[in-house]
Amino acid sequence: MKGVLPKVYSQERLDKTNLGGLIDKIGSATLGTKEAQSKDVLGKTYEYFLGEFALAEGKKGGQFYTPSSVVRLLVEMLEPYEGRVFDPCCGSGGMFVQSEKFIQSHQDHYKKNNGKKLSLSPADRISIYGQESNQTTWRLAKMNLAIRGIDSSNVKWNNEGSFLNDAHKDLKADYIIANPPFNDSDWSGELLQKDARWIYGVPPVGNANYAWIQHFLYHTAANGKAGFVLAKGSLTTKTSNEGEIRKSLIENDLLDCIVNLPAKLFLNTQIPACLWFLRRNKSKRKRQILFIDARNLGHLINRKTLEFSDEDIMQVAGAYRSWLTEEDGFSDIQGFCKSASIEEVRALNYAVTPGRFVGLPDEGDDFNFEERFISLKAELEKQIAEEDELNKRIANNLSKIRANGK
């Protein structure tokens, strides 16, 4: 952690009694035992405080923390079993941590492919690469990874950011996982008009969304995949060449899947969001795109914040896997998912909002209008009667009040 922790920890002005007490407290906790390490107690503790701090910070918290259920969904859909994982706007490192957790929870995958004995530790099958422009956030990421024993030597910081000073210029990653800033207008686009990364069109100076998409593709290996969060407006925008870039991505068969997300998932914005998945050199589902509408999934954990349950994550990821592998009898589900051809997307002028393709949920044939109408009418009449009774009681109480002794 040299060069990561601020030097304030060695300064005299810290209260030695409190600092000593804190060290004793941590020293007495059973975080370093083999059992605790196997359960990642320290890592879970750090992750818990990161989440609580992000919730307390509100909008500021969202600058370094992507909600864990969103990260889990991204990772479950990308399935980073082996290779190079890259996040060019890595925040506090949640994407990397969840990638490692994915590997640990899929040990059977490696056993099945390597016999009963593992020839290589699954955790050693991926290498992580990252970049962050906020130094404090980068420090959080380094600590987050160090606690779990994850090599963070390729997680870089510079204050210029990924567009102006790409710390991994020659990297071609097998998996890109990211949550870039939404609709960023301060990305120095005016200085990068002739950049080699803009293969599919020059992104507008006033919005970095399509700059991020092409930055991700630039770093995606020949058979690699990318999954990332963007503002929902990216699905339909035609502003300043964005529509033409999206058309080029679709016609070059790079777009694999779009997931529409529910509101209230993110701490730092109320802007509707979605997940994009890109795939190079498709071997299956060529010239097809899967659309998933997940707006009706998730549950509230407080008045302002929603998260996905394990079942929600498996429902979305399961649909994508079934579609991608062409196994388990994938079929379109009205109101939830739809596999569309590029020709269908072209007919809608390259707008890729899932709702346009999946339609409305099928409510079934058991809806009885007459029965429902009678029920609602009775409920309304009951509420009107209750209102009349309350109005009488209010009027009666008001008549008992005397003003100025009269």
N, C-alpha and C positions, 0 to 999 in steps of 0.2 A: 504493500500500500504506500510505498515511498512516493512522495510527490502528489499523493491523492488527498490524504487527510490534511486539513489546514494546520499550520504551525501553532495556532492558538492553544492547542492542547498541551504544549510544553511551556507555556508562559506562566509567570509568577502570579498573575492576577487571578488565576483560577483558585477557588476555595479548596484548599487541600483536604479539609475534613469531608466535604461533599464528594470530592473526586475519589478520595480513598474509600468512602462508603459505597460509591457506585462500583468501584473495582471489586470490593469484597462481595457485593451483591451478585455481580455477574460471575465472579469466581465460584460462588457457592451454588450457582444454578447448574443443573445437569444437562448443559447444552453440548458439552464436548465428549460425552460418553459415546461408545460405539452405537448403543441403542438410539440415542438422541440423533446422532449423525445419520443413521440409517433412515430415520423419520424426517430428516431435514428440519429439526426443531428450530435451529437458529435462523435458517433461511426463511421459514414460515413466519417466525417472529418479526424479522426485518420486513418481509412482504406485508405483514399485517400493519405495521407502523407506517410503511409507505402509503398504503391504502387509506389509513385513517388520517394521515397528514394531508393527503391529496383531497379527501373529502372536506377537511377543515379549511383548506386553502381555496376550495371552490374552483373558480376559473383558473387561478394560478396553478393549482394542482394538476390540471389537465395538461400543462406544458411539459410535465415530466412523467406522467403516469397514464397509461392506457388501461382501462378497466380489465381485470383479469379474465372475465368471461368472454370479452371480445378477443383477447389474445388467444385464449384457449380455442375459440372457434376458428380463428385463422390457422393456428397450428394443426388442429385436427383435420382441416381441409387440405392443407399443404402436405402433411405427413413427411416431415424431414427426417427420414430414417438414416440417411447417410449423405455426406457431402459438405459443401460450404454454405453457411447460412449468413446472410448479410442484411443489416438494417442501417441505412445511411442517415437515419434521424432517430437514434436508438433510445433517447430519453433515459430512463433509469434501468434499462436492460431487460424489461419484462419479456420481450420476444425471445431472447436467448434463454432465459430461465425456463420458460414454458417449453421450448424446443427440447431442452434437457429432460424435463419432466415427461414429455411425450415419449422419449426414448426409453426412460426407466419403466414406463407403464406398458411398453410393448416389447418386453423381453422375449415373449414367445415368437415374435416375428423373426428375431435373429436366430433363435434355437431351431426354428423350422427350416431356415435357410443354411444353417451351418452345422447341423447335427445336434446331438445332445449337449455337446460341450462348446462353449463360446471360444472361438479362436482369438477374438479381440473384444475388449470391453465395449459395450454399445456406446457408452459416453464418449469413447475415443473415435467414434465413427463420424462425428461432425466437428467442424471447426467454425468458430464464429468470428465475424468481422463487423465492425460498427464504426459509426462516426457521430459526433454530437458537437454542436456549436456553443452550447451553454456549459461553462466549466463546472458550475455547481452540480448540474444535472449529470454530467459525465462522471463526477466523483461519486454520485449516488449509484450510478451503473457499475462502476469499478468495485464499490463496496458490496453491492448486491451479488455480483459474480464471485468475488473473493470469498464471501461467506459460504458459498456452495462449492468452492474448489474448482470453479470453471475458469479456464485460461482466458484472460481478458487482454492479452498483449496486443491483439489486433483491434482493440476498441480505442479509436483515436479521437483526440479533441483538437480542434482549431476554431478560432472565433469567426472565421470567414464562412464556414459552412460547406456543405457538399457541392453546391453549384460552383462557387468561386474557387474553392480549394479542395478538390476531391482527394481524400486521403488514401483511396484505394483505386487509383486510376486504371490499373491493369487487371483488376479482379473481375472474374467471371464466376458468379455464384450459382449454385444449384437451386438455392431457395432465397428469394427476397421476401422479407416480412417487415412491414412498416406501417406507421401511422403518422404521416407528415402533417405539418400545420395546414389547416383548412384555408383555402382561398387566399394564400399568402401574397400580398401585393408588394412586399419589401424583400424581394429575392434577387435584386440586381439584374433583372432580365435584360435591361437596356445594354448591359456590358457583354451579353452572351448571345447576341443575335446570330452569329455565324458559328456557333458551337457545333462540334461534330456529333453531339448526342442527339440533335434534333433531326433524326432520320425521317420521321413521319410528319414533320411540319414544325415551323417555328412557333413556340408557345407565346401567348400574349405577355407583355411586360407587366400588366396589372394583376395577373393571377398565375400562381406557380403550379396549379393542379396538373396540367398537362406537361409541364417541365419535369415534375416528379415522375409521372408515368414513363416518360422517355428516359429519364435517369435510371429508373429501375430496369427497363428493358436493356439499356446499354450495358448494365452489369449482370444480366442474366445469361447463363451459359447456354450452349447450343440446344440442350434438352432440358433447360431449367424452367422453373415456375416462379411466379411472383404473386403474392397476396397482400393487399394493403387496404387501408381505410381512406376514403375520400368523401368530400361533401357530396350530397345527392345531386346537386346542380350539375356535377360533372357528367351525369348520364344523358343530359339533354342539351347542354349549352351549345350555342353556335357562335358565341362571341369571339371575335378576333382570331379566327382560324381554328378554334377548338373543335368545332363541328367537323372540319376537314381532317383534322388529326384523328379524331375518333373514327371517322369513316375509313381512313387508311389502316388503322389498327384492325378494324373488323374485316376489311377486304383482304388483309394479309393473314387472316385466320390466327390472330394472336389472342383475341378475347375468348376466355374459356367459360367464365361464370360471373354473374352479378348477383349479389345478395342485398336486398333492401332491408335496412335495419330499423327497429322501432326507435321512437324518441326517448329521451332521458337516459341514454346509455352513457353519455360522456359528461365529464365534470365541467369542462371548460367552454362548452358551447351548446346551444339549443338548435344549431343548424342540423337539419336532417342529414343522416350519413348512410353510406353504403360500403360494401366490400367489393373490390375488383379482384379477379383472378385472371392472370395471363399465363399462357403456356406456349413455349416454342416447339416447333417441329412435332405437331400432334401426330400420334400414331393411331389414336382412336378418336371418334367424335369429330372428325375433320369437318370444317365448315358448319359447325353447330355450336350453339351457345346455350348454357343452362341458366335460366332465370329463377330465382328463389325469392319469395316475398315473406320475410320473417317479421313483419311489423306487428303481428298479433302474438308473438312469443315474448317471453320474459316476464318477470314479476318485480314489483317495487320492493326495495330494501329500506327506503325512507320516502318522504314526500316528494323528493326531487330526483331520485336516482333509481334506475331500473337495471337489472342484470339477468343474464340467461341462466337457467338451471342446467344441470347435466343432461337432462332429457331434451331440452331445447337444442343444446349443442349437438347431441347425437342425431337428432332429427334432421338438422340442416346438413351436418357433415355426412351423415348416412345417405341422404338423397344425392349429394354430390359424388360420393364414392361409387354408389350404385350406377349412376349415370356415366361416370368416367370409365369404369371398368366394363360397362355393358353386361354386368352380371346382376344376379338377385332380382331379375325381372323388373327393371326400372320402368315406371310409367308416369305420365304427367298427372298431377293432382290439382284439380280446379281450385284456384285461390292460393296455392302454395308454390308449385313448381311447374316449369314448362321447358322442354327442350325445343329450341327454335332454330331454324336454318338461317343462314346468312341472307337468303332470299327474303325470308319473312322480316328480318331486321331492316333490310334495304327498303322494303315496302313501307316501313314506318319512318323512313328518312333518317335511319341510323340513331334514333332515340332508343336508349336501352334501359328504360325504367321497367323493372319487373312487372309492375301492375298492369302494364299495357299488354303483357303476354299471358300472364297466369289467370287473369280474370278475377271474378268474385268467388268467394268460397261457395261450394255447393251445400245448401242448407238441408238437402234431402227432400223427400216427398211427403213427410209426415206433418207438414205445417198445415193447420186447419184455420183458415182466415176467420170463419164465423165464430169459432170457439175463442180465438184470440181477441176478436172484437168485443164479444160479450164480456170477457174477463177484464179488458181495459176499461170498458164503459162502467162496469160495476165498481172498479177501483176509483175511477174519477168521481162517481156519484158519492162514494164514501168520503173522499177527500173534501168535496164541496160541503157535505153535511158537517164534517168536523170543522171546516172554516166558519160556517154559520154559528156553530156552538161557541167557538172561540171568540167571535165578534160580539156575541151576546154577553159573554163573561167580561170582556174588556169594557164594554159599554156600562155594565153594571158596576164595575170597580171604579170607573171614571166618575160615575154619579155620586160616589161616596167621598170624593176628594173635595175639600173646601179651600177656596182661595181667599186670602186676606180676611180670614175669620168668618166668611159668609157661608 
